[in-house]
């Protein structure tokens, strides 16, 4: 059987070569730059490099930089220290390092709440770990059933729980009450909690923090053991100019930074500058303004697309965070179709390149789904998309 993940990008090469045109990539991870409001002042300042500053920069040496981050999160009586933070080159790398640290500590049994970033699954399979899946289902509105999770932890002797916030690609925020419940499970069964919060901090509500929620971060700190990965620049669509942050217990951070020097090497000066500028209090006004305008664009695209689906057999998930949503069939289940067949129909019939929910580990009992990037110029492609949705899948 052909693997969908391997097939889709090879097929794209064939398509572009055959037809000499590029399809509209509706599921892309890149945004349309003309839609994005960037923090240009911060970007400009981050690129200013003195000639005497060309030397190695490792996370463990960046105490002044970590101080900026610590000050951002110290908003309660829960003390944070410099050794709770590690600075990484990007989120994928930090996720790999954090998983590697868990493997080095001897963790074997993992519970993955899906959908989830495919790299997490691939890494754990490469390390031959025991994986149990807890599939969030659209039938249950992606309800995070903490009671059922506790049962699985107890029955399967789970050592690590991994989930993403927001729900990966569906864009549904995990509430603080779930965090509080997971902390109780963590402490009761001595389980590590691992959160991919790469897109956490792009909630659509007006009272959200600039970056990943300080309230949630302070809640998760009370667990037996935890890893939280996030990326400030990712929230502002700086995909080629970014860094990542790992927040964890001191012994975990020490292990990550040791692994980082072996695997990742140092950071560059622009990343370090950007980090300091992003978390500085002086940057708040510019970042808030950019974020507000970008979320407005995301919501407008969501509403535009949602309105275009009226009268069709498709709908959107009730997204409230991030810049991805899922276009979902009302009738057909993922397990009832071949994702390659559906992708070919959209690609060759309508010049649209989708990535199906299968790629993002959506469970087979969920409806057929296609990821939509809400920071793309959807308006110009709505006629083709609407026509495509009339196809028989």
One Martini backbone bead per residue (centre of mass of N, CA, C, O) as a GRO file, in nm:
protein
  393
    1UNK     BB    1   0.097   0.036   0.022
    2UNK     BB    2   0.066   0.364  -0.012
    3UNK     BB    3   0.210   0.638   0.128
    4UNK     BB    4   0.083   0.945   0.171
    5UNK     BB    5   0.330   1.109   0.268
    6UNK     BB    6   0.513   1.020   0.024
    7UNK     BB    7   0.325   1.084  -0.224
    8UNK     BB    8   0.232   1.390  -0.242
    9UNK     BB    9   0.516   1.530  -0.322
   10UNK     BB   10   0.569   1.359  -0.570
   11UNK     BB   11   0.309   1.436  -0.723
   12UNK     BB   12   0.371   1.737  -0.744
   13UNK     BB   13   0.614   1.711  -0.931
   14UNK     BB   14   0.461   1.580  -1.163
   15UNK     BB   15   0.252   1.802  -1.209
   16UNK     BB   16   0.448   2.042  -1.266
   17UNK     BB   17   0.588   1.902  -1.507
   18UNK     BB   18   0.332   1.845  -1.687
   19UNK     BB   19   0.180   2.156  -1.651
   20UNK     BB   20   0.346   2.412  -1.570
   21UNK     BB   21   0.216   2.435  -1.269
   22UNK     BB   22   0.080   2.574  -0.967
   23UNK     BB   23  -0.092   2.494  -0.714
   24UNK     BB   24  -0.321   2.550  -0.469
   25UNK     BB   25  -0.212   2.549  -0.130
   26UNK     BB   26  -0.447   2.501   0.118
   27UNK     BB   27  -0.234   2.347   0.342
   28UNK     BB   28  -0.023   2.530   0.401
   29UNK     BB   29   0.241   2.663   0.616
   30UNK     BB   30   0.234   2.904   0.444
   31UNK     BB   31   0.192   3.243   0.392
   32UNK     BB   32   0.057   3.535   0.277
   33UNK     BB   33   0.234   3.823   0.291
   34UNK     BB   34  -0.003   4.033   0.216
   35UNK     BB   35  -0.168   3.950   0.493
   36UNK     BB   36   0.066   4.014   0.678
   37UNK     BB   37   0.155   4.145   0.998
   38UNK     BB   38   0.460   4.260   1.080
   39UNK     BB   39   0.734   4.308   1.312
   40UNK     BB   40   0.947   4.522   1.175
   41UNK     BB   41   1.105   4.653   1.403
   42UNK     BB   42   1.211   4.391   1.530
   43UNK     BB   43   1.343   4.272   1.281
   44UNK     BB   44   1.545   4.502   1.233
   45UNK     BB   45   1.688   4.485   1.513
   46UNK     BB   46   1.781   4.179   1.495
   47UNK     BB   47   1.995   4.241   1.243
   48UNK     BB   48   2.185   4.379   1.441
   49UNK     BB   49   2.545   4.339   1.404
   50UNK     BB   50   2.826   4.308   1.559
   51UNK     BB   51   3.154   4.231   1.479
   52UNK     BB   52   3.216   4.106   1.788
   53UNK     BB   53   2.961   3.865   1.771
   54UNK     BB   54   3.119   3.608   1.632
   55UNK     BB   55   2.992   3.356   1.824
   56UNK     BB   56   2.906   3.118   2.016
   57UNK     BB   57   2.551   3.012   2.094
   58UNK     BB   58   2.429   2.881   2.386
   59UNK     BB   59   2.176   2.832   2.595
   60UNK     BB   60   2.346   2.802   2.869
   61UNK     BB   61   2.473   3.113   2.813
   62UNK     BB   62   2.174   3.276   2.812
   63UNK     BB   63   2.087   3.440   3.077
   64UNK     BB   64   1.975   3.713   2.985
   65UNK     BB   65   1.763   3.593   2.797
   66UNK     BB   66   1.612   3.420   3.013
   67UNK     BB   67   1.525   3.655   3.191
   68UNK     BB   68   1.306   3.760   3.002
   69UNK     BB   69   1.130   3.505   3.019
   70UNK     BB   70   1.090   3.487   3.322
   71UNK     BB   71   0.946   3.764   3.351
   72UNK     BB   72   0.698   3.686   3.182
   73UNK     BB   73   0.606   3.427   3.376
   74UNK     BB   74   0.616   3.605   3.646
   75UNK     BB   75   0.269   3.621   3.767
   76UNK     BB   76   0.314   3.447   4.027
   77UNK     BB   77   0.388   3.222   4.299
   78UNK     BB   78   0.542   3.079   4.075
   79UNK     BB   79   0.852   2.988   4.041
   80UNK     BB   80   1.112   3.096   3.826
   81UNK     BB   81   1.397   2.978   3.642
   82UNK     BB   82   1.654   2.963   3.427
   83UNK     BB   83   1.650   2.630   3.445
   84UNK     BB   84   1.348   2.625   3.286
   85UNK     BB   85   1.510   2.717   3.018
   86UNK     BB   86   1.516   2.678   2.652
   87UNK     BB   87   1.690   2.750   2.353
   88UNK     BB   88   1.590   2.713   2.011
   89UNK     BB   89   1.585   2.690   1.660
   90UNK     BB   90   1.316   2.505   1.673
   91UNK     BB   91   1.043   2.310   1.729
   92UNK     BB   92   1.124   2.042   1.605
   93UNK     BB   93   1.393   2.027   1.754
   94UNK     BB   94   1.279   2.048   2.045
   95UNK     BB   95   1.106   1.798   2.033
   96UNK     BB   96   1.335   1.600   1.980
   97UNK     BB   97   1.499   1.666   2.236
   98UNK     BB   98   1.277   1.600   2.443
   99UNK     BB   99   1.238   1.306   2.356
  100UNK     BB  100   1.533   1.224   2.398
  101UNK     BB  101   1.533   1.277   2.701
  102UNK     BB  102   1.319   1.062   2.767
  103UNK     BB  103   1.476   0.825   2.657
  104UNK     BB  104   1.727   0.865   2.840
  105UNK     BB  105   1.529   0.819   3.101
  106UNK     BB  106   1.349   0.549   3.006
  107UNK     BB  107   1.106   0.601   2.839
  108UNK     BB  108   0.831   0.386   2.689
  109UNK     BB  109   0.528   0.492   2.762
  110UNK     BB  110   0.293   0.634   2.531
  111UNK     BB  111   0.047   0.899   2.515
  112UNK     BB  112  -0.145   0.995   2.226
  113UNK     BB  113  -0.309   1.285   2.132
  114UNK     BB  114  -0.532   1.301   1.874
  115UNK     BB  115  -0.414   1.513   1.691
  116UNK     BB  116  -0.066   1.525   1.566
  117UNK     BB  117   0.249   1.566   1.516
  118UNK     BB  118   0.419   1.357   1.307
  119UNK     BB  119   0.709   1.375   1.436
  120UNK     BB  120   0.640   1.238   1.702
  121UNK     BB  121   0.573   0.962   1.592
  122UNK     BB  122   0.833   0.907   1.431
  123UNK     BB  123   1.031   0.928   1.669
  124UNK     BB  124   0.910   0.699   1.847
  125UNK     BB  125   0.946   0.480   1.633
  126UNK     BB  126   1.255   0.508   1.605
  127UNK     BB  127   1.273   0.435   1.932
  128UNK     BB  128   1.076   0.198   2.002
  129UNK     BB  129   0.810   0.277   2.127
  130UNK     BB  130   0.524   0.271   2.323
  131UNK     BB  131   0.204   0.325   2.166
  132UNK     BB  132  -0.081   0.514   2.265
  133UNK     BB  133  -0.403   0.601   2.151
  134UNK     BB  134  -0.596   0.912   2.171
  135UNK     BB  135  -0.890   0.985   2.003
  136UNK     BB  136  -1.016   1.252   1.877
  137UNK     BB  137  -1.366   1.337   1.812
  138UNK     BB  138  -1.611   1.490   1.626
  139UNK     BB  139  -1.857   1.356   1.760
  140UNK     BB  140  -1.729   1.491   2.048
  141UNK     BB  141  -1.592   1.767   1.988
  142UNK     BB  142  -1.303   1.703   2.097
  143UNK     BB  143  -1.314   1.571   2.366
  144UNK     BB  144  -1.131   1.582   2.672
  145UNK     BB  145  -1.111   1.275   2.832
  146UNK     BB  146  -0.978   1.248   3.141
  147UNK     BB  147  -1.096   0.984   3.250
  148UNK     BB  148  -0.999   0.802   3.020
  149UNK     BB  149  -0.703   0.874   3.043
  150UNK     BB  150  -0.666   0.763   3.327
  151UNK     BB  151  -0.731   0.471   3.260
  152UNK     BB  152  -0.499   0.429   3.060
  153UNK     BB  153  -0.267   0.498   3.246
  154UNK     BB  154  -0.330   0.267   3.446
  155UNK     BB  155  -0.351   0.015   3.246
  156UNK     BB  156  -0.070   0.098   3.062
  157UNK     BB  157   0.160   0.239   3.212
  158UNK     BB  158   0.197   0.535   3.171
  159UNK     BB  159   0.463   0.797   3.133
  160UNK     BB  160   0.348   0.968   2.874
  161UNK     BB  161   0.183   1.271   2.782
  162UNK     BB  162   0.061   1.379   2.455
  163UNK     BB  163  -0.013   1.717   2.339
  164UNK     BB  164  -0.196   1.969   2.170
  165UNK     BB  165  -0.192   2.344   2.175
  166UNK     BB  166  -0.386   2.324   1.978
  167UNK     BB  167  -0.556   2.124   1.806
  168UNK     BB  168  -0.431   1.975   1.549
  169UNK     BB  169  -0.558   2.178   1.281
  170UNK     BB  170  -0.839   2.242   1.425
  171UNK     BB  171  -0.815   2.487   1.636
  172UNK     BB  172  -0.854   2.385   1.949
  173UNK     BB  173  -0.872   2.481   2.258
  174UNK     BB  174  -0.730   2.411   2.565
  175UNK     BB  175  -0.842   2.416   2.869
  176UNK     BB  176  -0.767   2.478   3.200
  177UNK     BB  177  -0.927   2.235   3.318
  178UNK     BB  178  -0.752   2.023   3.177
  179UNK     BB  179  -0.485   2.094   3.304
  180UNK     BB  180  -0.571   2.035   3.595
  181UNK     BB  181  -0.634   1.734   3.543
  182UNK     BB  182  -0.356   1.646   3.433
  183UNK     BB  183  -0.197   1.715   3.687
  184UNK     BB  184  -0.335   1.505   3.866
  185UNK     BB  185  -0.245   1.261   3.701
  186UNK     BB  186   0.057   1.310   3.716
  187UNK     BB  187   0.077   1.291   4.032
  188UNK     BB  188  -0.065   1.012   4.077
  189UNK     BB  189   0.135   0.854   3.831
  190UNK     BB  190   0.403   0.976   3.742
  191UNK     BB  191   0.359   1.175   3.485
  192UNK     BB  192   0.445   1.302   3.186
  193UNK     BB  193   0.402   1.624   3.038
  194UNK     BB  194   0.346   1.690   2.682
  195UNK     BB  195   0.361   2.008   2.501
  196UNK     BB  196   0.242   2.131   2.193
  197UNK     BB  197   0.270   2.501   2.169
  198UNK     BB  198   0.338   2.637   1.890
  199UNK     BB  199   0.023   2.770   1.851
  200UNK     BB  200   0.020   2.883   2.118
  201UNK     BB  201  -0.120   3.225   2.124
  202UNK     BB  202  -0.357   3.220   1.876
  203UNK     BB  203  -0.604   3.322   1.997
  204UNK     BB  204  -0.923   3.477   1.930
  205UNK     BB  205  -0.935   3.602   2.187
  206UNK     BB  206  -0.892   3.911   2.357
  207UNK     BB  207  -0.745   3.784   2.642
  208UNK     BB  208  -0.488   3.695   2.526
  209UNK     BB  209  -0.183   3.630   2.506
  210UNK     BB  210   0.086   3.664   2.312
  211UNK     BB  211   0.163   3.396   2.411
  212UNK     BB  212   0.175   3.145   2.580
  213UNK     BB  213  -0.002   3.075   2.840
  214UNK     BB  214   0.054   3.163   3.164
  215UNK     BB  215  -0.160   3.002   3.310
  216UNK     BB  216  -0.090   2.722   3.194
  217UNK     BB  217   0.209   2.721   3.274
  218UNK     BB  218   0.151   2.742   3.584
  219UNK     BB  219  -0.008   2.481   3.603
  220UNK     BB  220   0.201   2.270   3.482
  221UNK     BB  221   0.422   2.314   3.706
  222UNK     BB  222   0.254   2.115   3.918
  223UNK     BB  223   0.366   1.876   3.802
  224UNK     BB  224   0.571   1.610   3.808
  225UNK     BB  225   0.615   1.643   3.486
  226UNK     BB  226   0.751   1.857   3.211
  227UNK     BB  227   0.674   1.976   2.868
  228UNK     BB  228   0.715   2.293   2.688
  229UNK     BB  229   0.644   2.399   2.355
  230UNK     BB  230   0.744   2.708   2.189
  231UNK     BB  231   0.675   2.999   1.948
  232UNK     BB  232   0.678   3.322   1.884
  233UNK     BB  233   0.736   3.368   1.571
  234UNK     BB  234   0.514   3.170   1.469
  235UNK     BB  235   0.276   3.379   1.543
  236UNK     BB  236   0.424   3.580   1.301
  237UNK     BB  237   0.525   3.414   1.041
  238UNK     BB  238   0.852   3.340   1.096
  239UNK     BB  239   0.972   3.072   0.935
  240UNK     BB  240   1.288   3.197   0.873
  241UNK     BB  241   1.264   3.353   1.178
  242UNK     BB  242   1.346   3.158   1.450
  243UNK     BB  243   1.236   3.013   1.762
  244UNK     BB  244   1.254   2.823   2.069
  245UNK     BB  245   1.079   2.686   2.364
  246UNK     BB  246   1.171   2.529   2.670
  247UNK     BB  247   0.970   2.406   2.941
  248UNK     BB  248   1.108   2.290   3.257
  249UNK     BB  249   1.288   2.108   3.438
  250UNK     BB  250   1.611   2.129   3.523
  251UNK     BB  251   1.704   1.838   3.437
  252UNK     BB  252   1.585   1.855   3.152
  253UNK     BB  253   1.737   2.104   3.050
  254UNK     BB  254   2.021   1.989   3.083
  255UNK     BB  255   1.976   1.758   2.880
  256UNK     BB  256   1.897   1.926   2.633
  257UNK     BB  257   2.160   2.102   2.621
  258UNK     BB  258   2.345   1.865   2.575
  259UNK     BB  259   2.209   1.759   2.316
  260UNK     BB  260   2.224   2.021   2.151
  261UNK     BB  261   2.538   2.035   2.123
  262UNK     BB  262   2.536   1.761   1.950
  263UNK     BB  263   2.292   1.823   1.731
  264UNK     BB  264   2.252   2.159   1.680
  265UNK     BB  265   2.408   2.360   1.821
  266UNK     BB  266   2.401   2.682   1.770
  267UNK     BB  267   2.306   2.999   1.766
  268UNK     BB  268   2.213   3.291   1.628
  269UNK     BB  269   2.212   3.626   1.660
  270UNK     BB  270   1.926   3.681   1.556
  271UNK     BB  271   1.780   3.491   1.747
  272UNK     BB  272   1.872   3.626   2.009
  273UNK     BB  273   1.763   3.906   1.950
  274UNK     BB  274   1.470   3.824   1.901
  275UNK     BB  275   1.418   3.709   2.177
  276UNK     BB  276   1.465   3.966   2.345
  277UNK     BB  277   1.254   4.142   2.195
  278UNK     BB  278   0.992   3.976   2.226
  279UNK     BB  279   1.004   3.967   2.565
  280UNK     BB  280   0.996   4.255   2.582
  281UNK     BB  281   0.806   4.512   2.696
  282UNK     BB  282   0.859   4.709   2.445
  283UNK     BB  283   0.701   4.499   2.234
  284UNK     BB  284   0.394   4.474   2.296
  285UNK     BB  285   0.248   4.676   2.110
  286UNK     BB  286   0.338   4.561   1.838
  287UNK     BB  287   0.239   4.269   1.883
  288UNK     BB  288  -0.056   4.325   1.940
  289UNK     BB  289  -0.120   4.464   1.671
  290UNK     BB  290  -0.044   4.232   1.483
  291UNK     BB  291  -0.219   4.011   1.605
  292UNK     BB  292  -0.494   4.145   1.572
  293UNK     BB  293  -0.485   4.169   1.259
  294UNK     BB  294  -0.437   3.867   1.194
  295UNK     BB  295  -0.690   3.753   1.333
  296UNK     BB  296  -0.888   3.907   1.159
  297UNK     BB  297  -0.810   3.764   0.896
  298UNK     BB  298  -0.868   3.477   0.987
  299UNK     BB  299  -1.169   3.519   1.057
  300UNK     BB  300  -1.261   3.620   0.781
  301UNK     BB  301  -1.186   3.361   0.628
  302UNK     BB  302  -1.362   3.174   0.790
  303UNK     BB  303  -1.635   3.315   0.727
  304UNK     BB  304  -1.616   3.299   0.421
  305UNK     BB  305  -1.597   2.991   0.399
  306UNK     BB  306  -1.848   2.918   0.563
  307UNK     BB  307  -2.053   3.061   0.373
  308UNK     BB  308  -1.975   2.886   0.112
  309UNK     BB  309  -2.100   2.607   0.255
  310UNK     BB  310  -2.377   2.664   0.211
  311UNK     BB  311  -2.549   2.378   0.093
  312UNK     BB  312  -2.342   2.170   0.165
  313UNK     BB  313  -2.139   1.874   0.265
  314UNK     BB  314  -1.982   2.105   0.426
  315UNK     BB  315  -1.747   2.201   0.692
  316UNK     BB  316  -1.632   2.352   0.989
  317UNK     BB  317  -1.456   2.377   1.241
  318UNK     BB  318  -1.470   2.537   1.568
  319UNK     BB  319  -1.252   2.752   1.553
  320UNK     BB  320  -1.015   2.939   1.813
  321UNK     BB  321  -0.714   2.869   1.695
  322UNK     BB  322  -0.506   2.981   1.490
  323UNK     BB  323  -0.451   2.908   1.111
  324UNK     BB  324  -0.619   2.641   1.130
  325UNK     BB  325  -0.842   2.425   0.956
  326UNK     BB  326  -1.124   2.204   0.884
  327UNK     BB  327  -1.250   2.046   0.609
  328UNK     BB  328  -1.578   1.886   0.634
  329UNK     BB  329  -1.755   1.618   0.612
  330UNK     BB  330  -2.093   1.518   0.690
  331UNK     BB  331  -2.076   1.191   0.584
  332UNK     BB  332  -1.773   1.105   0.546
  333UNK     BB  333  -1.528   0.886   0.624
  334UNK     BB  334  -1.199   0.829   0.628
  335UNK     BB  335  -1.226   0.504   0.613
  336UNK     BB  336  -1.399   0.529   0.318
  337UNK     BB  337  -1.133   0.647   0.188
  338UNK     BB  338  -0.894   0.754  -0.046
  339UNK     BB  339  -0.669   1.006  -0.016
  340UNK     BB  340  -0.545   0.992  -0.298
  341UNK     BB  341  -0.803   1.020  -0.462
  342UNK     BB  342  -0.893   1.296  -0.352
  343UNK     BB  343  -0.636   1.453  -0.422
  344UNK     BB  344  -0.648   1.406  -0.730
  345UNK     BB  345  -0.918   1.548  -0.782
  346UNK     BB  346  -0.819   1.830  -0.688
  347UNK     BB  347  -0.562   1.858  -0.856
  348UNK     BB  348  -0.660   1.768  -1.157
  349UNK     BB  349  -0.953   1.917  -1.148
  350UNK     BB  350  -0.865   2.216  -0.964
  351UNK     BB  351  -0.575   2.310  -0.871
  352UNK     BB  352  -0.566   2.158  -0.580
  353UNK     BB  353  -0.377   2.130  -0.272
  354UNK     BB  354  -0.413   1.883  -0.039
  355UNK     BB  355  -0.436   1.781   0.310
  356UNK     BB  356  -0.520   1.521   0.478
  357UNK     BB  357  -0.608   1.402   0.790
  358UNK     BB  358  -0.420   1.153   0.788
  359UNK     BB  359  -0.148   1.313   0.814
  360UNK     BB  360  -0.262   1.416   1.123
  361UNK     BB  361  -0.402   1.168   1.279
  362UNK     BB  362  -0.681   1.125   1.208
  363UNK     BB  363  -0.936   0.943   1.270
  364UNK     BB  364  -1.132   0.715   1.092
  365UNK     BB  365  -1.410   0.814   1.247
  366UNK     BB  366  -1.374   1.057   1.108
  367UNK     BB  367  -1.415   1.287   0.895
  368UNK     BB  368  -1.353   1.406   0.613
  369UNK     BB  369  -1.041   1.597   0.572
  370UNK     BB  370  -0.911   1.942   0.524
  371UNK     BB  371  -0.662   2.152   0.526
  372UNK     BB  372  -0.670   2.506   0.627
  373UNK     BB  373  -0.529   2.810   0.539
  374UNK     BB  374  -0.615   3.133   0.683
  375UNK     BB  375  -0.338   3.280   0.539
  376UNK     BB  376  -0.487   3.280   0.267
  377UNK     BB  377  -0.608   3.357  -0.056
  378UNK     BB  378  -0.929   3.247  -0.082
  379UNK     BB  379  -1.117   3.420  -0.257
  380UNK     BB  380  -0.989   3.347  -0.547
  381UNK     BB  381  -1.065   3.013  -0.481
  382UNK     BB  382  -1.370   2.954  -0.427
  383UNK     BB  383  -1.487   2.847  -0.694
  384UNK     BB  384  -1.305   2.593  -0.709
  385UNK     BB  385  -1.381   2.481  -0.432
  386UNK     BB  386  -1.687   2.462  -0.465
  387UNK     BB  387  -1.676   2.275  -0.709
  388UNK     BB  388  -1.510   2.046  -0.571
  389UNK     BB  389  -1.735   1.981  -0.342
  390UNK     BB  390  -1.926   1.828  -0.563
  391UNK     BB  391  -1.785   1.585  -0.541
  392UNK     BB  392  -1.736   1.239  -0.544
  393UNK     BB  393  -1.603   1.057  -0.255
   0.00000   0.00000   0.00000
